[in-house]
Amino acid sequence: MSDFVQTLDAMIAERKKMTSPLYQLIMSGNATQRLLQNFVMHRWPIKNFWTRNILGIASRIDDYDLRISLVENIYEEETGRLTDSRRHLLSFVDFGNAVGVTMDDIKSAPLLPETQAVIDHNVGVCNNTSVHFTAGVASVLLLMEGQPPIVSPNKRSMLDVMRDIYQLPPSGYDYFVHHASSTEADNHVSELEDEHASVARELLRRYAATPELQDQCIRMLARALDLRHAHFDAMLTRFYEPGEAPFRYQEAAA
């Protein structure tokens, strides 16, 4: 059983976000304003389903302690009260505001087919009762919470890059305080993220108890990784022009 969970972790590590050319470009500090704007507009629809998908998993877990851990995850995402912050999705909108995107822009942006494909997969494996919920644990919950930190080759976190290179104001990089690895990030936040990944692994060890369920988890995670990287590639292909100058908040605000 431990080998099964290790297989999932290895799959995630092999295709972590930093293997994507999109994230490599963003972390290099060379992303353009148009790319960062579209990054927000096309990542937001997927993030908007996060708590609803985790609710779909939690509703099918009979173990109280494991269920309450997912409820805690949802509560923090929707309120920010466990880390004395605010609703995490609103902080992501603040990031959008800093790069020149409004909530109206986000809501009116047409969905890319690749974005819709990720949403459809996530909703299906987390909420469709004809699919065992461990498929959602493996390909949504573990994929997100067990994701290796986004760290550049020179050891900068997403928070560091947004603050120090793109020069975003505090409101613009606050989202990454709660969703990025950094020596300056709140330790309580990191502990929560580690706990959520541990809960996902325990759910898989306990409930994906047959070879058939384990195979389904592996297949669904492989599919999710393919869809996710196609989504990343689509944003880079459609919204990045190498000839455009890299974005800097201070220059754009001047």
C-alpha positions as CSV (number, residue, x, y, z in Angstrom):
1,M,0.0,0.0,0.0
2,S,2.8,2.4,0.8
3,D,4.3,1.7,-2.6
4,F,1.0,2.8,-4.2
5,V,1.0,6.2,-2.5
6,Q,4.7,6.6,-3.2
7,T,3.9,6.0,-6.9
8,L,1.4,8.8,-6.8
9,D,3.8,11.2,-5.1
10,A,6.5,10.3,-7.6
11,M,4.1,11.0,-10.5
12,I,3.3,14.5,-9.1
13,A,7.0,15.3,-8.4
14,E,8.0,14.2,-12.0
15,R,5.5,16.7,-13.5
16,K,5.5,19.4,-10.8
17,K,4.6,22.9,-11.8
18,M,8.2,23.9,-12.3
19,T,8.5,21.4,-15.2
20,S,6.1,23.6,-17.1
21,P,7.6,26.2,-19.4
22,L,4.8,28.6,-18.2
23,Y,6.0,28.5,-14.6
24,Q,9.6,28.5,-15.7
25,L,9.0,31.8,-17.5
26,I,7.0,33.3,-14.7
27,M,9.6,32.3,-12.1
28,S,12.4,33.8,-14.3
29,G,10.8,37.2,-13.9
30,N,10.3,37.6,-17.6
31,A,6.5,37.2,-17.8
32,T,4.7,40.0,-19.6
33,Q,1.7,41.8,-18.3
34,R,-0.6,40.2,-20.8
35,L,0.6,36.7,-19.8
36,L,0.2,37.4,-16.0
37,Q,-3.3,38.9,-16.7
38,N,-4.4,35.8,-18.6
39,F,-2.7,33.6,-16.0
40,V,-5.1,35.1,-13.4
41,M,-8.2,34.9,-15.7
42,H,-7.7,31.3,-16.7
43,R,-6.5,29.9,-13.4
44,W,-9.3,31.5,-11.4
45,P,-12.2,29.4,-12.9
46,I,-10.4,26.2,-11.7
47,K,-9.6,27.6,-8.3
48,N,-13.2,28.7,-8.0
49,F,-14.3,25.1,-7.8
50,W,-11.7,24.0,-5.3
51,T,-13.8,24.1,-2.1
52,R,-16.8,22.6,-3.9
53,N,-14.8,19.7,-5.1
54,I,-13.3,19.1,-1.7
55,L,-16.8,19.2,-0.2
56,G,-17.8,16.5,-2.7
57,I,-15.0,14.3,-1.3
58,A,-15.7,15.1,2.3
59,S,-19.4,14.3,2.0
60,R,-18.5,10.6,1.3
61,I,-16.0,10.1,4.1
62,D,-17.4,8.3,7.1
63,D,-14.3,8.8,9.3
64,Y,-14.9,11.9,11.5
65,D,-11.3,12.9,12.0
66,L,-10.4,12.7,8.3
67,R,-13.6,14.4,7.3
68,I,-13.1,17.3,9.7
69,S,-9.6,17.9,8.4
70,L,-11.1,18.5,4.9
71,V,-13.7,20.7,6.4
72,E,-10.9,22.7,8.1
73,N,-9.3,23.0,4.7
74,I,-12.5,24.3,3.2
75,Y,-13.1,26.7,6.1
76,E,-9.6,28.3,5.7
77,E,-9.9,28.6,2.0
78,E,-13.3,30.3,2.2
79,T,-12.6,32.5,5.3
80,G,-8.9,32.7,5.9
81,R,-9.6,32.8,9.6
82,L,-7.2,30.0,10.6
83,T,-4.3,32.1,9.3
84,D,-5.7,35.6,10.2
85,S,-6.1,36.4,6.5
86,R,-9.2,36.5,4.2
87,R,-10.9,34.3,1.6
88,H,-8.0,33.0,-0.4
89,L,-9.8,33.3,-3.7
90,L,-10.3,37.1,-3.1
91,S,-6.5,37.3,-2.5
92,F,-6.0,35.8,-5.9
93,V,-8.3,38.5,-7.4
94,D,-6.1,41.1,-5.6
95,F,-3.1,39.6,-7.4
96,G,-5.1,40.1,-10.6
97,N,-5.8,43.7,-9.7
98,A,-2.1,44.3,-9.3
99,V,-1.4,43.1,-12.8
100,G,-4.3,45.1,-14.3
101,V,-7.2,42.6,-14.2
102,T,-10.6,43.3,-12.5
103,M,-13.2,40.9,-11.2
104,D,-15.4,41.7,-14.2
105,D,-12.5,40.8,-16.5
106,I,-12.1,37.5,-14.7
107,K,-15.8,36.6,-14.8
108,S,-16.3,37.7,-18.5
109,A,-13.2,35.9,-19.9
110,P,-14.2,33.0,-22.2
111,L,-13.1,29.7,-20.9
112,L,-10.3,28.0,-22.9
113,P,-11.1,24.4,-23.9
114,E,-8.1,23.3,-21.8
115,T,-9.4,25.2,-18.8
116,Q,-12.8,23.6,-19.2
117,A,-11.2,20.2,-19.5
118,V,-9.5,20.6,-16.1
119,I,-12.7,21.8,-14.5
120,D,-14.7,18.9,-15.9
121,H,-12.2,16.3,-14.7
122,N,-12.0,17.8,-11.2
123,V,-15.7,18.1,-10.8
124,G,-16.3,14.6,-12.1
125,V,-13.8,12.7,-9.9
126,C,-14.8,14.6,-6.8
127,N,-18.6,14.8,-7.1
128,N,-19.7,12.0,-9.4
129,T,-20.9,9.1,-7.1
130,S,-20.3,6.6,-9.9
131,V,-16.6,7.2,-9.5
132,H,-15.0,6.2,-6.2
133,F,-14.0,9.3,-4.2
134,T,-10.4,8.2,-3.9
135,A,-10.0,9.1,-7.6
136,G,-10.7,12.7,-6.5
137,V,-8.3,12.4,-3.6
138,A,-5.5,11.3,-5.8
139,S,-6.0,13.5,-8.9
140,V,-7.3,16.7,-7.2
141,L,-6.6,16.8,-3.5
142,L,-3.1,15.1,-3.4
143,L,-2.1,16.7,-6.7
144,M,-2.7,20.2,-5.3
145,E,-1.7,19.7,-1.6
146,G,1.2,17.3,-2.3
147,Q,2.7,19.6,-5.0
148,P,6.4,20.3,-4.5
149,P,7.0,24.0,-3.8
150,I,7.4,26.3,-6.8
151,V,11.0,27.3,-6.4
152,S,13.3,28.8,-9.1
153,P,16.8,27.5,-9.9
154,N,18.2,30.3,-7.7
155,K,15.9,29.2,-4.8
156,R,13.3,32.0,-5.0
157,S,9.7,31.1,-4.2
158,M,6.7,32.4,-6.1
159,L,6.3,34.9,-3.2
160,D,9.8,36.1,-3.6
161,V,9.5,36.6,-7.3
162,M,6.2,38.4,-7.2
163,R,7.4,40.7,-4.5
164,D,11.0,41.3,-5.5
165,I,11.1,41.0,-9.3
166,Y,7.6,41.9,-10.4
167,Q,7.6,44.4,-7.6
168,L,3.9,43.8,-6.6
169,P,2.5,45.7,-3.6
170,P,1.6,43.7,-0.5
171,S,-2.0,43.3,-1.6
172,G,-0.8,41.9,-4.9
173,Y,1.5,39.2,-3.4
174,D,-0.6,38.3,-0.3
175,Y,-2.0,35.3,-2.1
176,F,1.4,33.8,-2.4
177,V,2.1,34.3,1.3
178,H,-0.5,31.5,1.8
179,H,0.2,29.4,-1.3
180,A,4.0,29.5,-1.7
181,S,7.1,28.3,0.0
182,S,9.2,31.0,1.6
183,T,11.3,31.6,4.6
184,E,9.2,34.6,5.3
185,A,5.8,32.8,4.9
186,D,3.8,32.1,8.1
187,N,5.0,28.7,9.5
188,H,1.4,28.0,10.4
189,V,0.4,28.1,6.8
190,S,3.1,25.6,5.8
191,E,2.0,23.3,8.6
192,L,-1.6,23.4,7.3
193,E,-0.5,22.6,3.8
194,D,1.6,19.6,5.0
195,E,-1.4,18.4,7.1
196,H,-3.7,18.5,4.1
197,A,-1.3,16.4,2.0
198,S,-1.0,14.0,4.9
199,V,-4.7,13.7,5.1
200,A,-4.9,12.9,1.4
201,R,-2.3,10.2,1.8
202,E,-4.1,8.7,4.7
203,L,-7.4,8.7,2.8
204,L,-5.7,6.8,0.0
205,R,-4.1,4.2,2.3
206,R,-7.3,3.6,4.0
207,Y,-9.9,3.7,1.3
208,A,-8.1,2.8,-2.0
209,A,-7.9,-0.7,-0.6
210,T,-8.1,-2.8,-3.7
211,P,-5.9,-3.1,-6.8
212,E,-8.8,-1.9,-8.9
213,L,-9.2,1.3,-6.9
214,Q,-5.5,1.9,-6.8
215,D,-5.3,1.5,-10.6
216,Q,-8.1,4.0,-11.0
217,C,-6.3,6.5,-8.8
218,I,-3.1,6.1,-10.9
219,R,-5.0,6.5,-14.1
220,M,-7.0,9.5,-13.0
221,L,-3.9,11.2,-11.6
222,A,-2.1,10.6,-15.0
223,R,-5.1,12.1,-16.8
224,A,-5.2,15.1,-14.4
225,L,-1.5,15.8,-15.0
226,D,-1.9,15.7,-18.8
227,L,-4.9,18.0,-18.6
228,R,-3.1,20.4,-16.2
229,H,0.0,20.7,-18.3
230,A,-2.1,21.2,-21.5
231,H,-3.8,24.0,-19.6
232,F,-0.5,25.6,-18.7
233,D,0.8,25.2,-22.3
234,A,-2.3,26.8,-23.7
235,M,-1.9,29.9,-21.7
236,L,1.8,30.2,-22.7
237,T,1.1,29.6,-26.4
238,R,-1.9,32.0,-26.6
239,F,-0.8,34.9,-24.4
240,Y,2.9,35.2,-24.5
241,E,4.9,37.2,-27.0
242,P,8.7,37.1,-26.4
243,G,9.1,40.6,-27.9
244,E,7.0,42.2,-25.2
245,A,8.8,43.7,-22.2
246,P,8.6,41.8,-18.8
247,F,6.0,43.2,-16.4
248,R,7.1,45.4,-13.5
249,Y,4.4,46.8,-11.3
250,Q,6.2,50.1,-10.5
251,E,6.6,50.9,-14.2
252,A,3.0,49.9,-15.1
253,A,1.7,52.1,-12.3
254,A,3.8,55.1,-13.2
